[in-house]
Amino acid sequence: MNIPAVSISDASSLPLMLEPDDSKRLANLCGQFGQHLRQIEQRLNIVIQHRGNQFTLSGARHVIETAAQLLRQLYKGTAETELTPDEVHLALQTSGIEELMDQVNHSDTEISEDADQSSEGGSVIIKTKKVTIKPRGLNQQRYVRSVRNNDINFGIGPAGTGKTYLAVACAVEALLKDEIERILLVRPAVEAGEKLGFLPGDLTQKVDPYLRPLYDALYEMLGFEPVGKLIERGIIEIAPLAFMRGRTLNNSFVILDESQNTTREQMKMFLTRIGFGTTAVITGDPTQIDLPRGQASGLRHAIEVLDQVKGISFTHFTSRDVVRHPLVQRIVEAYEHFEKTAESKD
């Protein structure tokens, strides 16, 4: 499929009517839980809204016209075939729109921020069943916008900056909106200077205490009983990183917490599990690595390898982003100063 780029006016939204008005074909185009439209939105950094066969596309002015032609082509194909995320991916690959995106990359940040502002005053709001969460500061807001607009996201920084809590909030919000089918919360089974062997139970039960912060966030946002039921049904899964090997994760929201304690091989294994319709958030603090001495951190390696890869976002938090007790910020700053001084002496 070769779709030429078409210049349009300065308007940043475009109406689109797809004919004929066929509910089955429209459902085929949108995909289960709207995953096909979300796939196009995330890939092209645009917003697609629709009521029946009436669509509105918002984003960079040159991209939305090309996206409209792509939607027309895909809708035409629904008369004969059942669309899949793979076919949408291939249509995007062969449409020539990647080259067009390169021409408007300079405006990507502005577009994504405008599209994602969802509350008074233009700030970001995350709505869950029991609480409404407002990210504090520009860095946290940028982090949430990145998670909403990219398939793979890294939140890197010290404890207390909200990187894991906000990732769980985004996952819960996506689940409540039926944008995903399940949430997976993952951590490497590495001891913080302690040993797991003496703990009773199987590996999952041994690792449960290390996953407590993730449980606590879920309970706060959804309630104790609903979380238990969702875990029983497999809609929320909490597991050690080793359990991810050999799996392909589609239509999911996956959070890898404490990723500084992954090896290079584990990080690569995790990142290559990501399937269609899935968002991944990797959080970690490179200053708190508990791996055996001499073993390289997969997080540090990934930052170097993936820094320039399109579709992957990196949000770096600092001590200024700490939202816990004021003393925590000062403690983080003191350690940072000490380590920099030690390095300069070496």
C-alpha positions as CSV (number, residue, x, y, z in Angstrom):
1,M,0.0,0.0,0.0
2,N,1.5,3.4,-1.0
3,I,-0.4,6.3,0.4
4,P,0.9,9.7,-0.7
5,A,1.1,12.6,1.7
6,V,-1.4,15.4,1.0
7,S,-1.0,18.9,2.2
8,I,-3.9,20.5,4.0
9,S,-4.7,23.7,5.8
10,D,-3.3,24.8,9.2
11,A,-6.2,23.1,10.9
12,S,-5.1,20.4,13.4
13,S,-8.3,18.3,13.2
14,L,-10.0,16.6,10.3
15,P,-13.5,15.1,10.0
16,L,-13.8,11.7,8.2
17,M,-16.9,9.7,7.2
18,L,-16.4,6.1,6.3
19,E,-19.0,4.6,3.9
20,P,-21.0,2.4,4.0
21,D,-22.1,2.8,7.6
22,D,-21.8,-0.9,8.6
23,S,-21.5,-1.7,12.3
24,K,-19.7,-5.0,11.8
25,R,-17.1,-3.5,9.5
26,L,-16.6,-0.6,11.8
27,A,-16.0,-2.9,14.7
28,N,-13.5,-4.8,12.6
29,L,-11.7,-1.6,11.8
30,C,-11.6,-0.4,15.4
31,G,-10.5,-3.8,16.8
32,Q,-11.3,-5.4,20.1
33,F,-11.4,-2.7,22.8
34,G,-10.4,-0.2,20.1
35,Q,-6.9,-1.7,19.8
36,H,-6.5,-1.0,16.1
37,L,-7.3,2.7,16.5
38,R,-5.0,3.0,19.6
39,Q,-2.2,1.3,17.6
40,I,-2.6,3.9,14.9
41,E,-2.8,6.7,17.4
42,Q,0.3,5.7,19.3
43,R,2.3,5.1,16.1
44,L,1.4,8.4,14.5
45,N,1.0,10.5,17.6
46,I,-2.5,11.5,16.8
47,V,-6.0,11.3,18.4
48,I,-8.9,9.4,16.8
49,Q,-12.4,10.0,18.0
50,H,-15.5,8.5,16.4
51,R,-19.2,8.0,16.8
52,G,-20.5,5.4,14.4
53,N,-18.9,6.0,11.0
54,Q,-18.1,9.7,11.8
55,F,-14.5,10.1,12.7
56,T,-12.4,13.1,13.8
57,L,-8.6,13.0,13.6
58,S,-6.5,15.4,15.6
59,G,-2.7,15.9,15.4
60,A,0.0,17.3,13.1
61,R,-1.8,18.7,10.1
62,H,0.1,16.7,7.4
63,V,-0.1,13.4,9.4
64,I,-3.8,13.4,10.0
65,E,-4.6,13.7,6.2
66,T,-2.4,10.7,5.5
67,A,-3.8,8.9,8.4
68,A,-7.3,9.5,7.0
69,Q,-6.3,7.9,3.8
70,L,-4.9,4.9,5.7
71,L,-8.2,4.5,7.6
72,R,-10.1,4.5,4.3
73,Q,-7.8,1.8,2.9
74,L,-8.2,-0.3,6.0
75,Y,-11.9,0.1,6.0
76,K,-12.1,-0.9,2.4
77,G,-10.3,-4.2,3.4
78,T,-12.8,-5.0,6.2
79,A,-15.3,-6.0,3.5
80,E,-13.3,-9.1,2.8
81,T,-11.0,-9.8,5.7
82,E,-10.8,-9.7,9.5
83,L,-8.3,-7.1,10.5
84,T,-5.6,-8.0,13.0
85,P,-3.0,-5.9,14.8
86,D,-0.3,-7.5,12.6
87,E,-2.1,-6.3,9.4
88,V,-2.6,-2.8,10.8
89,H,1.2,-2.8,11.7
90,L,2.0,-3.9,8.1
91,A,-0.3,-1.2,6.6
92,L,1.5,1.4,8.7
93,Q,4.9,0.1,7.6
94,T,4.1,0.2,3.9
95,S,2.1,3.4,3.8
96,G,5.1,5.7,3.6
97,I,3.9,7.6,6.7
98,E,7.1,7.0,8.6
99,E,9.0,9.4,6.3
100,L,6.2,11.9,6.8
101,M,6.5,11.6,10.5
102,D,10.2,12.5,10.3
103,Q,9.2,15.8,8.8
104,V,6.9,16.8,11.7
105,N,9.0,15.3,14.6
106,H,9.8,18.8,15.8
107,S,6.1,19.3,16.8
108,D,5.5,15.8,18.3
109,T,5.9,16.9,22.0
110,E,3.5,19.8,21.6
111,I,0.9,17.6,19.9
112,S,1.0,14.8,22.5
113,E,0.7,17.3,25.3
114,D,-2.3,19.0,23.8
115,A,-4.0,15.7,23.0
116,D,-3.5,14.3,26.5
117,Q,-4.5,17.2,28.6
118,S,-7.7,16.0,30.4
119,S,-8.6,18.4,33.2
120,E,-9.0,22.0,34.2
121,G,-6.0,24.1,33.7
122,G,-4.5,21.7,31.2
123,S,-2.9,19.4,33.7
124,V,-2.8,15.6,33.5
125,I,-5.3,13.7,35.6
126,I,-5.4,9.9,36.1
127,K,-8.9,8.5,37.1
128,T,-9.2,5.2,38.9
129,K,-12.1,3.6,40.7
130,K,-11.4,4.9,44.1
131,V,-9.0,7.9,43.7
132,T,-8.2,10.6,41.1
133,I,-4.4,11.1,40.8
134,K,-2.8,14.4,39.7
135,P,0.9,14.0,38.8
136,R,3.0,16.6,40.7
137,G,5.3,18.8,38.7
138,L,6.2,19.0,35.0
139,N,8.4,15.9,35.1
140,Q,5.7,13.6,36.4
141,Q,3.2,15.0,33.9
142,R,5.7,14.4,31.1
143,Y,6.1,10.9,32.3
144,V,2.4,10.1,32.3
145,R,2.0,11.7,28.8
146,S,4.9,9.5,27.6
147,V,3.3,6.4,29.0
148,R,0.0,7.2,27.2
149,N,1.8,7.8,23.9
150,N,4.5,5.2,23.7
151,D,4.6,1.4,23.7
152,I,7.8,1.2,25.8
153,N,8.6,3.7,28.6
154,F,11.5,4.0,31.0
155,G,11.0,5.8,34.4
156,I,14.5,6.2,35.9
157,G,15.4,7.9,39.1
158,P,15.6,7.8,42.9
159,A,13.0,6.3,45.3
160,G,10.0,8.5,46.1
161,T,9.6,10.1,42.7
162,G,6.3,8.3,41.9
163,K,7.6,6.4,38.9
164,T,6.1,3.1,39.9
165,Y,2.9,4.5,41.5
166,L,2.1,6.5,38.4
167,A,2.8,3.5,36.1
168,V,0.3,1.4,38.2
169,A,-2.2,4.3,38.0
170,C,-1.9,4.4,34.2
171,A,-2.3,0.7,34.0
172,V,-5.5,0.7,36.2
173,E,-6.9,3.6,34.1
174,A,-6.3,1.7,30.9
175,L,-8.0,-1.4,32.3
176,L,-11.0,0.5,33.5
177,K,-11.4,2.1,30.0
178,D,-11.2,-1.4,28.4
179,E,-8.1,-0.3,26.5
180,I,-6.2,-3.5,27.7
181,E,-7.2,-6.9,28.8
182,R,-4.9,-7.4,31.7
183,I,-2.2,-5.9,33.9
184,L,1.1,-7.7,34.6
185,L,3.3,-6.4,37.4
186,V,6.8,-7.9,37.3
187,R,10.0,-7.7,39.4
188,P,13.3,-9.5,39.3
189,A,13.7,-12.0,42.2
190,V,16.9,-10.3,43.6
191,E,17.5,-9.9,47.3
192,A,18.4,-6.5,48.7
193,G,21.3,-7.9,50.6
194,E,19.1,-10.7,52.0
195,K,18.4,-14.3,51.1
196,L,15.1,-15.7,49.8
197,G,15.8,-19.3,50.7
198,F,14.7,-19.2,54.3
199,L,11.2,-17.8,53.4
200,P,8.4,-20.4,53.4
201,G,6.5,-21.4,50.2
202,D,7.2,-21.6,46.5
203,L,9.0,-19.0,44.4
204,T,5.9,-16.8,44.0
205,Q,5.2,-16.8,47.7
206,K,8.8,-16.0,48.4
207,V,8.7,-13.0,46.1
208,D,5.4,-11.6,47.2
209,P,6.9,-9.4,50.0
210,Y,9.1,-7.7,47.3
211,L,5.9,-7.0,45.3
212,R,4.1,-5.4,48.2
213,P,4.4,-1.8,46.9
214,L,2.6,-2.8,43.8
215,Y,-0.2,-4.5,45.7
216,D,-0.6,-1.5,47.9
217,A,-1.0,0.8,44.9
218,L,-3.6,-1.5,43.4
219,Y,-5.5,-1.7,46.7
220,E,-5.6,2.1,47.0
221,M,-6.9,2.6,43.4
222,L,-9.3,-0.3,43.1
223,G,-10.0,-1.7,46.6
224,F,-8.9,-4.8,48.4
225,E,-11.7,-7.2,47.2
226,P,-11.8,-6.1,43.6
227,V,-8.0,-6.6,43.3
228,G,-8.3,-10.1,44.8
229,K,-11.0,-11.0,42.3
230,L,-9.0,-9.6,39.3
231,I,-6.0,-11.6,40.4
232,E,-8.1,-14.8,40.7
233,R,-9.4,-14.3,37.1
234,G,-5.9,-13.6,35.8
235,I,-6.7,-10.1,34.8
236,I,-4.1,-8.8,37.2
237,E,-0.9,-11.0,37.3
238,I,2.0,-10.4,39.7
239,A,5.0,-12.5,38.9
240,P,8.8,-12.8,39.1
241,L,10.7,-11.7,36.0
242,A,11.7,-15.4,35.3
243,F,8.1,-16.2,34.7
244,M,8.1,-14.0,31.5
245,R,10.5,-16.2,29.5
246,G,8.8,-17.7,26.5
247,R,5.7,-15.6,26.7
248,T,4.3,-13.0,24.2
249,L,2.2,-10.3,25.8
250,N,-0.6,-8.9,23.7
251,N,-3.2,-6.3,24.8
252,S,-1.6,-5.9,28.2
253,F,-0.1,-3.2,30.4
254,V,3.2,-4.6,31.8
255,I,5.3,-2.9,34.5
256,L,8.8,-4.1,35.2
257,D,9.7,-2.6,38.6
258,E,13.2,-2.5,40.2
259,S,14.7,-3.1,36.7
260,Q,18.1,-2.0,37.9
261,N,18.4,-5.6,39.3
262,T,17.9,-7.2,35.9
263,T,20.9,-8.6,33.9
264,R,21.4,-7.6,30.3
265,E,20.0,-10.9,29.1
266,Q,16.9,-10.5,31.3
267,M,16.2,-7.0,30.1
268,K,16.5,-8.0,26.5
269,M,14.2,-11.1,27.2
270,F,11.6,-8.8,28.8
271,L,11.6,-6.2,26.1
272,T,11.2,-8.7,23.4
273,R,8.1,-10.2,25.1
274,I,6.1,-7.1,24.1
275,G,3.2,-7.8,21.6
276,F,0.6,-5.8,19.8
277,G,-1.7,-3.6,21.9
278,T,0.7,-3.7,24.9
279,T,2.3,-0.9,26.8
280,A,5.4,-1.6,28.9
281,V,6.8,0.6,31.7
282,I,10.2,-0.1,33.1
283,T,11.1,1.6,36.3
284,G,14.3,1.6,38.3
285,D,17.1,3.4,40.1
286,P,20.6,2.8,38.8
287,T,22.1,3.9,42.1
288,Q,20.4,1.0,44.0
289,I,21.7,-2.1,42.2
290,D,21.6,-5.4,44.3
291,L,23.1,-7.7,41.6
292,P,26.2,-9.7,42.5
293,R,29.4,-7.7,42.3
294,G,30.8,-7.6,38.7
295,Q,27.4,-8.3,37.1
296,A,26.2,-5.5,34.8
297,S,22.8,-3.9,35.2
298,G,20.3,-4.5,32.4
299,L,18.8,-1.1,33.0
300,R,22.0,0.8,32.6
301,H,22.8,-1.2,29.5
302,A,19.3,-0.6,28.0
303,I,19.6,3.2,28.6
304,E,22.8,3.2,26.4
305,V,21.5,0.8,23.7
306,L,17.9,2.1,23.3
307,D,18.4,5.9,23.8
308,Q,17.8,6.8,20.1
309,V,15.1,4.1,19.3
310,K,11.8,5.6,18.1
311,G,8.8,4.7,20.1
312,I,10.7,4.3,23.4
313,S,10.5,7.1,25.9
314,F,12.9,7.9,28.8
315,T,11.9,10.0,31.8
316,H,14.7,10.8,34.1
317,F,13.7,11.8,37.6
318,T,15.9,13.7,40.1
319,S,15.8,14.5,43.8
320,R,13.7,17.5,43.0
321,D,10.9,15.1,41.9
322,V,10.7,13.3,45.3
323,V,7.2,13.5,46.7
324,R,7.8,11.8,50.0
325,H,8.9,13.4,53.3
326,P,11.2,16.4,52.7
327,L,14.0,14.5,54.4
328,V,13.9,11.9,51.7
329,Q,14.9,14.5,49.1
330,R,17.7,15.7,51.3
331,I,18.9,12.2,51.8
332,V,18.9,11.5,48.1
333,E,20.8,14.7,47.5
334,A,23.3,13.9,50.2
335,Y,24.1,10.4,48.7
336,E,24.4,11.9,45.2
337,H,26.9,14.5,46.5
338,F,28.8,11.9,48.3
339,E,29.1,9.5,45.3
340,K,30.1,12.4,43.0
341,T,32.8,13.4,45.5
342,A,34.1,9.8,45.8
343,E,34.2,9.5,42.0
344,S,36.2,12.7,41.6
345,K,38.7,11.5,44.2
346,D,39.2,8.2,42.3
